[in-house]
Amino acid sequence: MAKQDRAIRTRQAILMAAAETFEKHGYQAATITEILRVAGVTKGALYFHFPSKEELALGVIEAQDPPPPTPDQLLKLQELVDMGMLFSHRLHTSLLTRAGVRLSMDQQAQGLDRTGPFLRWQRTTHGLLAQAKQNGELLPHVNPTETADLYVAAFTGIQAVSQTLTNYRDLEQRHITLQRHILPSIATPSILTALDLSPERTTRLARLTPAH
């Protein structure tokens, strides 16, 4: 058991060192040598857990992989809002999340499969919207597949702008603004008035779902 615990701690130390290095330098410029220095582990220990730089980068992406789990809600549109709130918060507060997003967006990461996070985010968003439509939360014209694609693309855009301008400090507010523009075009009036978009909700969600 002690050996297993030590292996888990070593793997986590390597992941965090890789996250720090990838966030600072990007995939192409990051080196195994730098990751080893930050992690304080041997090359053998690193390659035991991650056989290559690519596998290490994928490990970082998967460790923060959106969407973060949120508590079940009666209204599925509220779950959709909560998911964006929590991910916005983690981009501002979690190194591992920021590094995973940088890798997912890094166009210099040649040979690295960066599609996973986007596809999983789309599937989860589509699932929530499909349930919301079944529950009568959506206006009749709303297509869950098209709307899920729009949500993922729009969120990707606001997080990129936020990272460039404020290093994610204003992302939570940008996300709320995005929701205030999209929700009136997809939610029924009675559901729209029942949704909680307050900043205080983000704080409560963050307490309920610890970050990496």
ZIVENFEN-V95205 format. One record per residue. N is the residue number from 1. SS is DSSP state (@ for helix, = for strand, . for the rest). NEAR is the number of other C-alpha atoms within 12 Angstrom. D_LAST is the distance of its C-alpha to the last C-alpha in Angstrom with 2 decimals. Layout:
((N/SS/NEAR/D_LAST) (N/SS/NEAR/D_LAST))
This chain:
((1/./7/22.60) (2/@/8/22.15) (3/@/9/22.28) (4/@/10/19.66) (5/@/11/17.24) (6/@/13/18.12) (7/@/18/17.53) (8/@/17/13.98) (9/@/18/13.32) (10/@/27/15.29) (11/@/29/13.52) (12/@/27/10.08) (13/@/27/12.19) (14/@/41/13.83) (15/@/42/10.92) (16/@/34/9.79) (17/@/34/13.56) (18/@/48/14.12) (19/@/43/11.66) (20/@/33/13.57) (21/@/36/16.79) (22/@/43/16.49) (23/@/35/15.53) (24/@/23/18.47) (25/@/21/21.01) (26/@/27/20.26) (27/@/38/20.72) (28/@/23/24.43) (29/@/20/24.63) (30/./29/21.70) (31/./25/23.19) (32/@/34/22.36) (33/@/20/24.24) (34/@/24/21.97) (35/@/35/18.80) (36/@/29/20.66) (37/@/20/21.67) (38/@/23/18.25) (39/@/26/16.81) (40/./23/20.05) (41/./27/20.64) (42/./21/23.71) (43/@/22/24.34) (44/@/16/25.06) (45/@/23/21.69) (46/@/31/19.95) (47/@/21/22.41) (48/@/18/22.11) (49/@/24/18.57) (50/./25/19.08) (51/./17/22.79) (52/./19/22.71) (53/@/34/21.12) (54/@/26/20.93) (55/@/23/19.07) (56/@/37/16.56) (57/@/46/16.12) (58/@/34/15.86) (59/@/35/13.15) (60/@/41/11.03) (61/@/40/12.20) (62/@/30/11.56) (63/@/30/7.96) (64/./33/7.33) (65/./35/10.63) (66/./40/11.97) (67/./38/13.09) (68/./35/10.35) (69/./25/12.04) (70/./30/14.20) (71/./21/16.94) (72/./17/20.24) (73/./19/22.87) (74/./17/26.63) (75/./31/26.71) (76/@/33/24.83) (77/@/42/25.13) (78/@/34/23.19) (79/@/32/20.34) (80/@/44/20.65) (81/@/42/20.56) (82/@/41/17.57) (83/@/39/15.58) (84/@/43/16.57) (85/@/43/15.99) (86/@/40/12.34) (87/@/42/11.73) (88/@/43/13.98) (89/@/38/12.16) (90/@/37/8.81) (91/@/41/11.17) (92/@/28/12.61) (93/@/23/9.87) (94/./26/6.95) (95/@/31/8.59) (96/@/38/6.93) (97/@/39/7.91) (98/@/41/11.17) (99/@/42/11.99) (100/@/42/11.73) (101/@/44/13.93) (102/@/39/16.24) (103/@/44/16.83) (104/@/36/17.51) (105/@/29/19.99) (106/./27/21.47) (107/./17/25.09) (108/./19/25.82) (109/./24/23.60) (110/./18/26.70) (111/./17/26.40) (112/./24/22.68) (113/./23/22.24) (114/./29/20.27) (115/@/23/21.49) (116/@/24/18.91) (117/@/30/16.39) (118/@/29/19.45) (119/@/21/21.25) (120/@/22/18.51) (121/@/30/18.05) (122/@/31/21.85) (123/@/24/22.23) (124/@/31/19.94) (125/@/37/21.65) (126/@/30/24.99) (127/@/25/24.43) (128/@/35/23.80) (129/@/37/26.79) (130/@/27/28.97) (131/@/25/28.36) (132/@/31/29.04) (133/@/27/32.26) (134/@/19/33.31) (135/./19/32.80) (136/./23/34.96) (137/./33/32.35) (138/=/31/33.22) (139/./24/36.46) (140/./16/38.75) (141/./15/38.47) (142/./26/34.67) (143/./23/33.65) (144/@/30/30.08) (145/@/21/29.80) (146/@/19/31.03) (147/@/31/28.97) (148/@/30/25.70) (149/@/24/26.60) (150/@/26/27.40) (151/@/34/24.16) (152/@/31/22.01) (153/@/20/24.45) (154/@/23/24.69) (155/@/36/20.99) (156/@/31/20.72) (157/@/19/23.65) (158/@/31/22.54) (159/@/36/19.16) (160/@/28/21.24) (161/@/19/23.72) (162/@/23/21.26) (163/@/26/19.62) (164/@/15/23.17) (165/@/14/24.64) (166/@/18/22.14) (167/./22/18.92) (168/./29/17.31) (169/./23/18.67) (170/./26/20.84) (171/@/35/18.76) (172/@/38/18.36) (173/@/26/22.15) (174/@/31/22.87) (175/@/41/21.06) (176/@/32/23.17) (177/@/23/26.22) (178/@/29/25.59) (179/@/33/25.43) (180/@/21/28.60) (181/@/17/30.40) (182/@/24/29.42) (183/@/34/29.49) (184/@/22/33.19) (185/@/21/34.18) (186/@/31/32.54) (187/=/35/32.39) (188/./24/35.49) (189/@/16/36.67) (190/@/16/36.04) (191/@/25/32.41) (192/@/27/31.83) (193/@/17/32.95) (194/@/18/30.72) (195/./28/27.38) (196/./26/25.25) (197/./33/24.11) (198/./22/23.89) (199/@/24/21.32) (200/@/18/21.16) (201/@/25/19.74) (202/@/30/16.61) (203/@/21/16.22) (204/@/19/16.82) (205/@/31/14.37) (206/@/30/11.51) (207/@/16/12.71) (208/@/17/12.98) (209/./21/9.63) (210/./18/6.75) (211/./27/3.80) (212/./26/0.00))
